[in-house]
Structures are given as structure tokens and as C-alpha cells.
Amino acid sequence: MRVLVVEDDDRVAGALCTVLTRHGFVVRRACNGEQALSAGTDTDVVLLDLGLPDVDGFEVGERLRHLSDVPIIMVTARSEIADRLRGLSVGADDYLSKPYDLRELIARIHAVTRRASHAAVPAQRTGSVTFAGGIVLDFDTRTVRVEGREVLLTRKEFEVLAVLARSPGIAVRREQLMGAVWNTSWKGTERTLEVHVASLRAKLGVPEAIVTVRGVGYRVLA
């Protein structure tokens, strides 16, 4: 498995690359954001530090997500919940604060790549579906348009919308959404789900299209 380590600290990067190589990973390193954007589309997973010298790590993550569906794990000393939520909202698949146990990092690498290899959008649904506000979701091309205008979504945002769009008008439980998109039913993921729904509403420009069903979850208006 190919891993891109985006880290400007030579000491930290050297130690991490050595350990990952010993565990059988093919490791490349990027020292700054521009190098990460150049190399991040040709790897299996990106370990992204946020304190980069040229481009803010959050911006790198967001730009990289628009270029590719490569799994991204933000690995950083920033441990505040606001930073975690921001990282997940711009497209990161996971967020790990320093200092961390290397065994946990390796386990998370395997987890995000395993989830990426199983497309979260169910295979039994193909074609497209249209719902409130002129929103058209195409399951085959993984695109979303509103009144003919394409809306760029992160992979997780698309998957949340796709799960809801499978059954327009029917409420989907939070646990179902978390299981389908994040492969977990852990309650701590609920806030992440709320952030993604809020981002979807803002990007689509039709906030009423996704309805919060109190005590249950969400549904899209048919």
C-alpha cells in the first residue's frame, strides 16, 4: 500500500516513514502543501499534517479532496474539537492528534483504505434521482446538479446525500447513515454527521431539501 506522508519536520517525517516502511508500506514524503497536491492523487492514503510552511493544511485537504477521492487522515498537534470538525468538514476521512500510538495510526490507515475500497454508495442503485429544489443526483457519475449547475461535494458529503436519495421522502436513521458512510454506529460520530449535513445544505443552496426528523435522522424531500 502506498502512503504519502505530508510533514515539514524532517525528524518527525523520518521516524514515521521508517516505521511505516518496516510495516510494509511504500512511503513517499511531501515537505509542503504544493508537493502534497502534486503527489496526493497518486497514492493510496495521505497522512496530512496541518502546520505546513506554504499552504494551510486545511486548504490542502480541501483542494486535494476536489482533485481525488484518496483517503486523507489529518495527523496533527491540533487537538481542539473545532479543528477536528473543520478537518472532517473539508473532506478528511479521519483525524488523529499528536502524540499518537503508531499502532493506532496503522490501524486507521487500514480502516480508511478498507472503507474506500467498498464504495459507500450501494451498488443496487444506479441512474439518477431528482428531488426538491431541482437537485439531481447521479449514482453512476457521482455528480450532483442543482438547476443544471454542478455542485462540488466531498466524498463523504456525496455519500450522505446518496444514502438519503435512495429513498426520497423516507427518514433514514442517524445510525444507518453513520454505518453506511463511516462504517460505525459510535455516538461520537453524530456531530460529524451534523457538520456534513450542514455543509450539504449550504452547498446545495436548498436547505429545506434535507429535513431533520427529530429523534430519528434525516430525509430528503421528494
N, C-alpha and C positions, 0 to 999 in steps of 0.2 A: 504494500500500500504506500502511495506517495503522500508525503506530508510537507507542507510549506510552513516553515517557522518564520513569522514576521516579528522580528525583535531587533532593536538597535543596540542593545547592550551585548557586547562581544562575550563577556563572561557568562551571562545567563544563556545566551544563544548557544555557545559552545557546549556547555554542560547538557542542555536539553537535547541538542542534536546528537550528542554522543549516546545518551540514554536511549533515545528513540531508535537510533541505528542498531544498537545492541538488541533491541526487541524486534528487529526485522523490518523496520520501516525504511523506505527510501526517502531521505530527508534533503530538502533544499532550504536555503535561507534567504530571506529578503531583509535588508537593513533599514528600509524606509517604505513609505506608502506607495511611491511610484513603482518601486520594484515589485511590491506586492500586487499591484494592479496588473502589472505586465505578466507575472508568473502565476497569479491566482486562478486563472481559468484552465491551467494545465496541471492540475494536481487533484488528489482525491479528498483532501481536507486541508483547511487553513487554520493555523493557530495564530491568532491575531492579537498582538499587544496594542494597547491604546495610546501609549506615550511615544509616538513616533516623531522624528525630528522635522519632517517636512509637511505631512498631511495628518490631520487629526484621525485617530483610529476609527472613530465612529463614521467619519466620512468615507474612509477606505472601505469599511464594511458595507456601507450603503451602496457605494459605487460598484463594488465587487458583486454585490447581490444583483444589481441590474445587468451585469455582464454575464453572470453564470449562476447555476444552481449548486455550485460546490458547497459542501457543508463548511460552516465557519464556527469555530469556537474562539470566543474572546477570552484571552488569558492575560489578566492584568492585576495590578495592585489596587485598582479602584474597586472598592467593595460596597459602596453605598447602593441602596436599593434603587435610587433614581438612575444610577449608571447602568445597573443590571437591566432595568426596564427599557432604558434607551437603547442599549445594545440589542436586546431581543426585538425591539420595535423596528430597528433599521435593517433587520434581516439575519442576525446571528442565530445559529441553531442551538447554541449553548453558551454559558458564561461561567468562567471559573476564576476565582480570586486568588491571588498570590498571598502568602505561600500556600502551596497545594501539595498533596501527596501524588507522586508520579504515577502510582498505580491507579489512582482515580482519574488522572488525565488520560492515561492509556485506555481505561475502560470507557471514558466518554468519547474518545476518538472512535473506538469500535462501535459505540452506540449510535453516534450521529451518522456514520457511514452506513451502518446497517439500516437505519431508517431511510436514508437517501436511496438505498438500493431497492426499497419497497415503495413504489410510488404511492403517496398518501391518497391520491385521487383514485377511488375504486375503479377497477378495470371494467366492471359491468356497465358503467355509464359512459356512453360515447355521444358524439354530436354536440349540440349546444342547447342551452336553455335560456329563455328570456323571462325576466321578472320585473318588478316595479321600477319605474323611473327609466325605462328603456335600457336596462342593464342586460347585456348578452354575455354569457359565459360559455366559452368553447372548451369542452373537455379534451378534445383531440389536440388542439394547438396550444392549450393552456394560456389562452388570452381572454381578456375581459374588455368589453367596449361599453361605453355609455353614450347613447345617441350617436353612434358611429365613431366616437373618439376612443382610441385605445388608452386604457389606464394601466400604468406600470405598477405591478404589485410584487412584493417579495414572495418567495416560495411559500412561506408559512401563511401569509395573507391569502394567497390564492387557494391554498388547501382548506383553510377555514371556510372561505366562501363556497368552494366546490362541495364540501360536505353539506353545507346548508342548502345549496342549489340542487342537490339530488332530489330533495322533496320540498319544493316550494310550498309555503303555507303551513308546513308542519313543523312544530317545535322540535329542536334537537337538544337533548340534554347536554349540559356542560361536560359531564363525564364522557359522553360519546365523542364530543369534539376533541377533548384532550387526548382521548385514547386514539382517535383516528389521525390526529395531526402531530401530537407529541409522544405518542406511544406510552402514555402514562395516565393514571387517574389520580395522581397526587394532588391534594387540595392546593398545595403551593403554586401549582400551575395556573390556577384560576385567574390570578392577577395578570399573568402573561396573556391569557386568552382575552381578557377585557381590553388590554392595550392593543392587541391585534384587531379586535372588533372596532375600537375607536378609530384606529388608523384607517381601516377599511371604509368606515362611514365618511371620513374626511376625504379620502382619495376619490371615492366614487361620486361624492358631491350629492348623494341622495341618502342622507342619514336615516330617513324613515323607511328605507328599503329593508334594513336589518332591525328587526323588532326584538327587544329584550322581553322574554317571557319570565316574569318574576317567579323565582323559586324553581325554575326549570332550566332555561337556557336561552336559545335564540332561534328565530325563524326568519326567512326572507319572505316578503310579500309576493304572492303570485301575480 
